[in-house]
């Protein structure tokens, strides 16, 4: 099945009126990609228009005329393929083009309005949640904690820091499935600092690094909630049982509930500490299924898993056939949705929990 791009067009514009070619000429791939991830953009792609990329010629054959583009659409567009490896040095402007034959591949992420009907919300009994990354701003939390430590002055860019720390955290979790998450991230941070060579260069002593790692690991409960979280959870709680499935230890989670998530009620909380393994281990999802049935009488078809992480949540949820909603927080770390819903199994993509709460209320209103 394909979706015509004309269904996503909001109003016609001339490409030169937007100054978009200037944006392409002056933006390298990494920053352009982040711009697409963070913002809604009017995107103009030309039909059979020759372009030159760093001296190499190419041809854009996809038609998107001033289309309201969200990040999930961008990866299948031929123009973006050019941007991904180079800077655009020449991009001619064309007048309006008819949008007739252009299509999007089936696997592309769609806005909520186009996917909402794939979940029968009225029959859903419970929502399970990833917390840190979905309800709580994990990336800002770990970056701010790292910056506040003695290591802070020596850290590279936000993106490099986050990805470097995350690489180590995932390895530590796999090596030590029963270690508390606060200790996991402390060890991951310690290993990342070792990679930076701060002790070897004489910038910090090992004792200073060890203390920084300990302090860093103790700050999980201070990580901020996303602005939409509390209100959305309160709304969703009127319709469903709400059950976190978290990699964070109970003590850190309790601190979060008393602080950033104060006002949120959960009917049960299942943590990696309880289960003895970390997501994406399938053991965590089997535990979820077994306990929502024994604790609440909810079968698999009455459960929807809500999460940001494609790696930790959606890929394993698909393997055990749990329907899921991707809350695409536009994060810098983790897998990117190159394969879309077909690969990761999510039935709905939203950008905030507030958007999800709106979809649910709309479904119940129409029922």
C-alpha positions, 0 to 999 in steps of 0.5 A: 500500500502507498500513500499519495503525497497529495494527502499531506499537502496543506497549501501551495507555495512557491519554493523561492518564497520560502528561501528553502534552497538557501537553507539547503545550500548552507546546511551540512547533513548533521545539522540539517537532519537535526533541524528536521527532527526538531521542527515541522518544516515546509519542504519543497522537492522538485520533479526531475530537476537536476542538482549538483552535490559537491561537484556530483550531478544527480536528479530528484525524481520525487514530488513533494510540493511545499509539503508539511513534513515531519521527521518520519517522512524524510528518510524515504525522500530522494532529496534527503539521500543527497543531503545525507552525504553532502552539502547542496551547492546548486538547487534550481527553483521551479514553479508549482508542480502537480502532485499526482503520481508521487507516493510514500512507501508503506513503512514510512511513519505517518502522523497520528491522524492517519494511523489512529484507527489501527488501534481499537482504543475502546477495547484497550484495558491497560497501557504499559510505559517506558518512563525514562525517555518517554515520560521523563527527559532522559537525555537532558537529565544525563547531559545536565548531570554530566555537565554538573560533574567535575568532568563537565568542562571537558565534555564534547558536544551534547550529541557526542556526549550522549551517544558515548555515554549511551554506548557504554550504558547498553554494554554495562546493562548486558554485562550486569543484568542484575546491577541497579540502573543507578550503578549501571549509569555510574559505571557507563559514565566512568568508562566514557570518561576513560575514553576521553583520557582525562586521567591519562592527560592529568586533567582529573585524578582517578578519585575525582572521576570515581566521585563524579561517576557516583554523583552522576549515578545518584541523580536519576530522580532529578531528571525532568519530566517532559512538559506534557507528561503529567497532564497526559498521564492524568488523562490516560489514567481515566481510561486505562490501567497505567503500568511502567515497564522501566529499566530504572531501579525502584529507589530512583523511580521512587524519587522521580515519582515524588518529584518530576512525576508528582501527580501521576498515578500508576496501578503497578510498577515493573522494574528491571530490578524486579525482573532481573534483566534489562530491556530489550531482553524479551524476559522483561516483556514476558514478565509484563504480559504475565503480570498484567494478566495475573494482576489485572486480568488483562490479556495481550490484546487489551494491552498497548505499550507506549515508549520512545525507544525503538531499541529497548521497547518497540523491537522486543514488543514486536517480537512478543506481539504487543501492539505499541505506540511510538512517542517520537521525542526526537532524541539524539541517542538510540536507533532511528526509524529507518525501517518505520512501523514495518520493522518496529511494529508500532501501530501509531506514532505521536510526538508527545504524550499529550497528542496520544491522550488527544487521540484516545479521547477522540476515539472514545468520543466517536465510539 
